[in-house]
Amino acid sequence: MTNLERRLRKLEVTMTDGSGLAPGSRRWLEYWDREISNYMQDPELRRPKVLFPIEAVRAVMECCTDPASLVGSIREADE
């Protein structure tokens, strides 16, 4: 591992959000997809345990057409 690779990994560790995951990673997207989905389906609309970063909301909205997306699988009550 080169010095540059070590420095990049160290930087990635410090660049996390409320999820504790590196923004933009697949696990990060899955985490926020699950959290936003849980919030959208909560009948009491309780405050989420972690506030949603705008980057996460944008990323989830872009991927919600993906069949694996939990947010995209939520159907409106009228349907």
Buried (B, 14 or more C-beta within 10 A) or exposed (E): EEEEEEEEEEEEEEEEBBBEBBBEEEEBBBBBBBBBBBBEEEEEEEEEEBEBBEEBEEBBEEBBEBEEBBBBEEEEEEE
